[in-house]
Amino acid sequence: MINFEIHKTSSQCRARAGTLTTPRGDIETPIFMPVGTAGTVKGVTPENLKDCGAQIILGNTYHLYLRPGMDVINRFSGLHGFMNWDRPILTDSGGFQIFSLAKISKTTEKGFDFQSHIDGTRHVITPEDAVDIQTTLDADIIMCLDSCIPYPADEETARKALELTTRWAVRCRDQWVRATDKKNALFGIVQGGMFPHLRRQSAEELMALDFPGYALGGLSVGEPKNLMMEIADTSLPLLPEEKPKYIMGVGTPEDLVELVSLGADMFDCVMPTRNARNGQLFTSRGKINISNAAFKQDTRPADPECGCYTCRHYSGAYLHHLYRSRELLSYQLNTIHNLHYYLHLMRTMRTAIIEDTFSDFKAQFYRKNNSNGSGG
Amino acid sequence: MINFEIHKTSSQCRARAGTLTTPRGDIETPIFMPVGTAGTVKGVTPENLKDCGAQIILGNTYHLYLRPGMDVINRFSGLHGFMNWDRPILTDSGGFQIFSLAKISKTTEKGFDFQSHIDGTRHVITPEDAVDIQTTLDADIIMCLDSCIPYPADEETARKALELTTRWAVRCRDQWVRATDKKNALFGIVQGGMFPHLRRQSAEELMALDFPGYALGGLSVGEPKNLMMEIADTSLPLLPEEKPKYIMGVGTPEDLVELVSLGADMFDCVMPTRNARNGQLFTSRGKINISNAAFKQDTRPADPECGCYTCRHYSGAYLHHLYRSRELLSYQLNTIHNLHYYLHLMRTMRTAIIEDTFSDFKAQFYRKNNSNGSGG
């Protein structure tokens, strides 16, 4: 199980710096978790991840359940041994991927009934299954199965989904206690769409179940940025201060800065890895596209202020060349850079929280990014 | 420039173990050179290459000339700085790629007139240009521009191509002396198709030019394996014993074993890297295809006898999963394995030569591979 200790809360905002202790190592919060969808963070090795400062990664239950499948994972006693990663892992419940990726999916009281996007096979995942699968994966942090809704969604749809999510959370908790003796830390997921009173209802219902941590789900699903921030702003304080608060699937560097200042502790997003594969690099001066002709002859690193493996050893011109040539090394070097950027940003924020200089950090961050936080 | 010292010649065959000294480091021969076509050995980092024991890599002049282009390479004072590789590099002359890849190519006395396969632009490469471009790349070993022929080719075609290759070799040598003061070591390339007397003619004409090393070109172009071996068998002894002998573009592990026993010192081939990307792994027990269902649940390394990074950290089941999922990490891990296999094979042969146990090595190699040397 886990333990969460908060060392410092900013006097200037709700940002907090803590340590999340797990059996596989400590996690210094606020933290970003690189996404390792199918048992690998796309394009990089575990050593690359550690070099970037990754303390915990995320695995996608939906993908791993379908391929390689739990029979294979069982032979390795979990995902860690299978993928050669010995630090903590958080797995999602699979709900969001079933909702967004499965060929056909039907939500019933019982759970999800869906067809694999890989081979069309039929599967049923109940809340109990979601806990069992994640226990087989032996992730250090596992998530309750939740019911997702599209954006925009009306209040009735949002209310029904959150209430189903609560009933599923009860079943997840029961299975977690009964079948696993609380082996891995189970987090509840707050739903409720873009309706603050529904978010409150969801948070209160889940808090009654006393999970070791809580997440905000259903954000960054297409809503305007200010709406996302409003929901996070009103929802985060509802969650117990002594427990980790995780915002799922978010976001841009600007999002992370804003959400940390609102009190969030944990994040995951495909943005640094996916954008890397599309040639977009996050730098101390904002985003750049390495395919831009300006880099063709540039002997300097893509980000001269960056200390990552890529920027220490390769020029913008080389990254430009690799990307234009669609060389495999392009994806690796770009991914290393972007993950380092994200993880370095989190470390910088943590230091600013501990030194109580978060406002200064934030002002400098936006000044350097030439950005007003609109993100991308 | 380079120096070549032979430490030991087998009493059982013509295999020899030597050291090729270059300004950027020593190369223990016989050696295999991983192919880094476009300024990167596809899928791996320079650190991966060093871990595999790579002492020298090959760059393709044709590709690098077209992209990134010599203006970019010049800014890095050569290919080494551009691609972050500080050990020796050999570049080919570009002739074979113009012959096999360029959209339209015309061979005249002057040189090659061709269209880029990337953007259709027109280019002319003369023997002098080939030396100049390779000098800009600052490869430690550079190659004369040679005229390639398809297989099969009649004697007249083969004779004309070899005689043109000789005239170009004279021009390459002149340019090398005049324009570069013999800065990098220039090798001559023996042509002559599948005609032993033409190979002899070519070798004699080139030896009169006193190059620091010699290569056999025009092999492994579709001819039967026994014909390739026959040409190598009759041609290698024609070359000066005190100089390195390089067989271009070859081959399978079995080819390397046979050709080392015939006295060849240097090799390059895309096979370990290309096959890795197609899921084919070379192992101590022969070739395997990692996509085979037999690996789905296999918790052992792909080659339990292998000491490479991949086999030390990952199972056959994981490699199978990555390959089936077309994950980027698949290409990297498979490539590391295959390059390690090739380079380890060369080291094993070198030890066997020095200990004068090459026959024993060879017998064991074929016994373990369950192979009669037919390769593939």
Interface residues (C-beta under 8 A of the other chain):
Chain A: A38 G39 T40 K42 G43 V44 T45 P46 R67 P68 D71 V72 R75 F76 F82 M83 N84 K296 Q297 T299 H313 Y314 S315 A317 Y318 H320 H321 L322 R324 S325 E327 L328 L329 Y331 Q332
Chain B: A38 G39 T40 K42 G43 V44 T45 P46 R67 P68 D71 V72 R75 F76 F82 M83 N84 K296 Q297 T299 H313 Y314 S315 A317 Y318 H320 H321 L322 R324 S325 E327 L328 L329 Y331 Q332
